[in-house]
Amino acid sequence: MEQIYQRKFNPEDISDAISFFVQNGYVIFEGIYDEATRLDVHNWLTSRYENLVSLNKKGDIPFDVNGWAVAIIRKFESTALYERLSRRADLLKILSHFLGPDVCVLGQEALWINAPLDTDPVLNKGVHTDAWTGTSDATLFAKYFVTDVDEFNGMTVVPGSHNFGLVPCRNRAVDPLYGVDSYIKEVNLDNIKSGDLLIWHALTLHATRGHSATNTRISITSRYTSTETPFSSQERALGYRPLTVGPLNQIRRIIGTDSLAPFRTLGGHVGVDRRLQHLYGHSVFKSSFDYDDFVS
């Protein structure tokens, strides 16, 4: 039975994947990223982590894996490799099926490094839901796995728990007074491999399995939503970066403002500023020459 809940989907199986997601509150995708991108991301992140491990062994820095992860992801977000990862066409296509044509990623990506011997409680969470900490139910969580997981350090989910609604909590755990515990049947997603993407609903109960005695698990958690839906106060504070813009908003941008100022482009150039051409691909640009490769 557990194998049913461990099912993986390809980007082409989007209809079946959405059906699985609606029923279970999560879905695993494989084959979104090409092998070169997967390896480049794996090597970039693991090499930085291993360098910090080496510095710790020399006594240069304290043992603080969570702090290391924060520093690594800040650097990673400024690289062209991060752009490659976050703007992958198959990823954007999948997200648009879930969220509509106007997709954005919330700020402050999270890198999680589940390393042996690490006792930081933030990396060993019991069953919880992300709505407890301010995430809107219009937002999707997506965890990209940089490394494989094993039976000890994977994710566990409670299939169908998003359909409970907002489960009450007490001291960062499910409140036992409501009798929900008997309905919590965890599934360990220990079949996840490097390059897989796990998407889940903000109301889905899930947990970090813990730590392996021998293997380090590295993953990136992103939060995606539509710019056309309300943001929670936490999400407003995080800010967002648009990834795709739908056709109706493309037209609004060409006209110029939400007030649809009349005749702004009448008799002139109908298009959008070239610095936004990665978002407004249906606009008309005066030049298609890309200078990015000429700027180091």
C-alpha positions as CSV (number, residue, x, y, z in Angstrom):
1,M,0.0,0.0,0.0
2,E,2.8,2.4,0.8
3,Q,4.1,2.1,-2.8
4,I,0.8,3.7,-4.0
5,Y,1.6,6.8,-1.8
6,Q,5.2,6.8,-3.1
7,R,4.2,7.1,-6.7
8,K,6.2,9.5,-8.9
9,F,5.0,11.5,-11.9
10,N,6.7,12.9,-15.0
11,P,5.9,16.4,-16.2
12,E,3.9,14.9,-19.0
13,D,1.6,13.2,-16.5
14,I,0.3,16.5,-15.2
15,S,-3.4,15.6,-15.2
16,D,-2.8,12.4,-13.2
17,A,-0.4,14.3,-10.9
18,I,-3.0,17.0,-10.1
19,S,-5.6,14.3,-9.4
20,F,-3.2,12.6,-7.0
21,F,-2.4,15.9,-5.3
22,V,-6.0,16.9,-4.8
23,Q,-6.7,13.5,-3.2
24,N,-3.5,13.2,-1.1
25,G,-2.2,16.8,-0.5
26,Y,1.2,16.2,-2.1
27,V,2.8,14.8,-5.2
28,I,6.3,13.7,-6.3
29,F,7.7,14.7,-9.7
30,E,10.8,13.2,-11.4
31,G,12.5,14.1,-14.6
32,I,11.9,17.8,-14.4
33,Y,15.6,18.7,-14.6
34,D,18.2,17.6,-17.1
35,E,21.1,15.6,-15.8
36,A,23.6,18.5,-16.3
37,T,21.6,20.8,-14.2
38,R,21.0,18.2,-11.5
39,L,24.8,17.5,-11.3
40,D,25.8,21.1,-11.4
41,V,23.4,22.0,-8.5
42,H,24.5,18.9,-6.5
43,N,28.2,19.7,-7.0
44,W,27.9,23.4,-6.2
45,L,26.0,22.9,-3.0
46,T,27.8,19.8,-1.7
47,S,31.2,21.4,-2.3
48,R,30.3,24.4,-0.2
49,Y,29.0,22.3,2.6
50,E,32.1,20.0,2.5
51,N,34.3,23.1,2.7
52,L,32.5,24.3,5.8
53,V,32.8,20.8,7.4
54,S,36.6,21.0,6.7
55,L,36.8,24.4,8.3
56,N,34.9,23.2,11.3
57,K,37.3,20.3,11.8
58,K,40.2,22.7,11.7
59,G,38.5,24.7,14.5
60,D,38.0,27.8,12.3
61,I,34.2,27.8,12.6
62,P,31.7,26.3,15.0
63,F,29.5,23.3,14.3
64,D,26.3,25.0,13.1
65,V,24.9,23.2,10.1
66,N,21.7,25.3,10.0
67,G,23.8,28.5,10.0
68,W,26.0,27.1,7.2
69,A,22.9,26.3,5.2
70,V,21.7,29.9,5.5
71,A,25.0,31.3,4.3
72,I,25.2,28.8,1.4
73,I,21.7,29.5,0.1
74,R,22.2,33.3,0.2
75,K,25.2,32.9,-2.1
76,F,23.5,30.3,-4.3
77,E,20.5,32.6,-5.0
78,S,22.9,35.1,-6.6
79,T,24.2,32.6,-9.2
80,A,23.2,31.9,-12.8
81,L,22.8,28.3,-11.7
82,Y,20.0,29.2,-9.3
83,E,18.3,31.0,-12.2
84,R,18.6,27.8,-14.3
85,L,17.1,25.8,-11.5
86,S,14.2,28.1,-10.7
87,R,13.2,29.0,-14.2
88,R,13.3,25.5,-15.7
89,A,10.5,25.3,-18.3
90,D,9.1,22.0,-17.1
91,L,8.9,23.4,-13.5
92,L,7.1,26.6,-14.7
93,K,4.7,24.6,-16.7
94,I,3.8,22.4,-13.7
95,L,3.4,25.4,-11.4
96,S,1.1,27.1,-13.9
97,H,-1.2,24.1,-13.9
98,F,-1.5,24.4,-10.1
99,L,-1.5,28.2,-9.7
100,G,-2.5,29.7,-13.0
101,P,-0.5,31.8,-15.4
102,D,0.8,34.4,-12.9
103,V,3.4,32.5,-10.8
104,C,5.9,33.9,-8.3
105,V,8.3,32.4,-5.8
106,L,8.4,33.9,-2.3
107,G,11.6,35.3,-1.0
108,Q,14.1,33.7,1.4
109,E,14.5,30.2,-0.1
110,A,15.5,27.6,2.5
111,L,18.4,25.1,2.2
112,W,18.1,22.2,4.6
113,I,21.1,20.1,5.4
114,N,20.2,17.0,7.5
115,A,23.6,15.8,8.7
116,P,24.5,12.9,11.0
117,L,25.0,14.0,14.7
118,D,23.2,17.3,14.2
119,T,20.8,17.9,17.1
120,D,19.3,21.2,15.9
121,P,15.5,20.8,16.5
122,V,14.6,22.9,13.4
123,L,15.9,20.0,11.3
124,N,14.0,17.3,13.2
125,K,10.4,18.3,13.2
126,G,7.5,16.2,14.2
127,V,4.1,16.1,12.4
128,H,3.0,19.6,11.6
129,T,1.4,21.8,9.0
130,D,2.9,24.9,7.4
131,A,-0.3,26.9,7.8
132,W,0.6,27.0,11.6
133,T,3.5,29.3,10.8
134,G,1.7,31.8,8.5
135,T,1.6,30.2,5.1
136,S,-1.5,30.8,3.0
137,D,-3.6,27.9,1.7
138,A,-3.1,29.5,-1.8
139,T,0.7,28.8,-1.5
140,L,2.4,25.6,-2.6
141,F,5.5,24.2,-1.0
142,A,8.1,22.5,-3.2
143,K,11.2,20.7,-2.0
144,Y,13.9,20.0,-4.5
145,F,16.1,17.1,-3.4
146,V,19.8,17.7,-4.1
147,T,20.7,14.3,-2.7
148,D,19.0,10.9,-2.3
149,V,17.2,10.1,0.9
150,D,17.3,6.9,3.0
151,E,14.8,5.4,5.3
152,F,16.0,7.6,8.2
153,N,16.3,11.1,6.8
154,G,13.4,11.3,4.3
155,M,10.2,13.2,4.5
156,T,7.0,11.7,5.9
157,V,3.5,12.8,4.9
158,V,0.0,12.1,6.0
159,P,-1.9,11.4,2.8
160,G,-5.3,13.2,2.7
161,S,-4.7,15.3,5.8
162,H,-5.1,18.6,3.9
163,N,-8.7,17.6,3.7
164,F,-9.0,17.9,7.5
165,G,-8.8,21.6,7.1
166,L,-6.6,23.6,9.5
167,V,-5.7,21.0,12.2
168,P,-5.5,22.7,15.7
169,C,-2.1,22.8,17.3
170,R,-0.6,23.0,20.8
171,N,3.0,23.9,21.4
172,R,4.0,23.2,17.7
173,A,2.3,19.8,17.6
174,V,-1.2,18.4,16.8
175,D,-3.5,19.2,19.7
176,P,-4.5,15.8,21.2
177,L,-7.8,17.1,22.5
178,Y,-9.3,17.0,19.1
179,G,-8.8,13.3,18.5
180,V,-7.0,13.7,15.2
181,D,-4.1,11.4,16.2
182,S,-6.0,8.3,15.3
183,Y,-6.4,9.5,11.7
184,I,-2.7,10.3,11.3
185,K,-1.1,7.6,9.2
186,E,2.4,8.6,8.1
187,V,4.0,7.4,4.9
188,N,7.8,7.6,4.7
189,L,8.9,8.8,1.2
190,D,12.2,7.0,1.4
191,N,12.2,6.4,-2.4
192,I,13.0,10.0,-3.3
193,K,16.2,10.5,-5.3
194,S,18.4,13.4,-6.2
195,G,16.6,15.7,-8.8
196,D,13.1,14.8,-7.5
197,L,10.6,17.5,-6.5
198,L,8.0,17.1,-3.8
199,I,5.1,19.5,-3.9
200,W,2.6,19.7,-1.0
201,H,-0.4,21.8,0.2
202,A,0.1,24.2,3.1
203,L,-2.5,22.2,5.1
204,T,-0.9,18.8,4.6
205,L,0.5,17.2,7.8
206,H,4.1,16.1,7.3
207,A,7.3,15.7,9.2
208,T,11.1,15.6,8.8
209,R,12.0,11.9,9.4
210,G,15.1,12.7,11.3
211,H,18.8,12.1,10.6
212,S,20.7,9.2,9.1
213,A,23.7,7.8,11.0
214,T,25.8,7.9,7.8
215,N,24.1,10.0,5.0
216,T,23.6,13.7,4.7
217,R,20.4,14.9,3.0
218,I,20.5,18.2,1.2
219,S,17.3,19.9,-0.1
220,I,15.9,23.3,-1.1
221,T,12.4,24.3,-0.1
222,S,10.7,27.0,-2.1
223,R,7.2,28.5,-1.8
224,Y,5.2,29.4,-4.9
225,T,2.0,31.2,-5.2
226,S,0.0,33.3,-7.7
227,T,0.4,37.1,-7.7
228,E,-3.4,37.2,-8.2
229,T,-4.2,35.7,-4.8
230,P,-4.0,37.3,-1.3
231,F,-0.7,37.1,0.6
232,S,-0.5,36.4,4.3
233,S,1.3,38.9,6.5
234,Q,4.3,36.6,6.6
235,E,4.4,36.2,2.8
236,R,4.2,39.9,2.3
237,A,7.2,40.3,4.6
238,L,9.2,37.7,2.6
239,G,8.5,39.5,-0.7
240,Y,8.3,37.6,-4.0
241,R,9.9,37.3,-7.4
242,P,7.6,36.8,-10.5
243,L,8.4,33.8,-12.6
244,T,5.6,33.9,-15.2
245,V,3.0,36.5,-16.2
246,G,-0.4,35.5,-17.7
247,P,-1.8,36.9,-21.0
248,L,-4.2,39.4,-19.3
249,N,-1.5,40.9,-17.2
250,Q,0.8,41.0,-20.2
251,I,-1.8,43.2,-21.9
252,R,-2.2,45.4,-18.8
253,R,1.6,45.9,-18.7
254,I,1.8,46.8,-22.4
255,I,-1.0,49.4,-21.9
256,G,1.0,50.6,-19.0
257,T,-1.1,50.7,-15.8
258,D,-4.1,49.0,-14.1
259,S,-6.1,52.1,-14.9
260,L,-5.7,51.2,-18.6
261,A,-4.6,54.8,-19.5
262,P,-6.1,55.5,-22.9
263,F,-4.0,55.9,-26.0
264,R,-0.7,55.6,-24.1
265,T,0.9,53.6,-27.0
266,L,-1.3,54.9,-29.8
267,G,0.8,55.5,-32.9
268,G,4.0,54.5,-31.1
269,H,5.9,51.4,-29.9
270,V,3.6,48.8,-28.4
271,G,5.8,46.8,-26.1
272,V,7.4,46.4,-22.7
273,D,10.8,47.6,-21.2
274,R,13.5,45.2,-22.4
275,R,14.7,44.5,-18.9
276,L,11.4,42.6,-18.4
277,Q,11.5,40.5,-21.5
278,H,12.2,37.3,-19.5
279,L,8.7,37.8,-18.0
280,Y,6.7,39.5,-20.8
281,G,7.6,37.2,-23.6
282,H,4.6,38.0,-25.7
283,S,5.5,41.7,-26.0
284,V,7.4,43.3,-28.9
285,F,11.0,44.2,-28.2
286,K,13.2,46.4,-30.3
287,S,16.2,44.0,-30.0
288,S,16.4,40.3,-29.2
289,F,20.2,40.4,-28.8
290,D,21.3,38.9,-25.4
291,Y,24.3,40.7,-23.8
292,D,24.3,38.5,-20.7
293,D,27.2,36.3,-22.0
294,F,29.3,39.4,-22.4
295,V,29.0,40.6,-18.8
296,S,31.1,38.7,-16.3
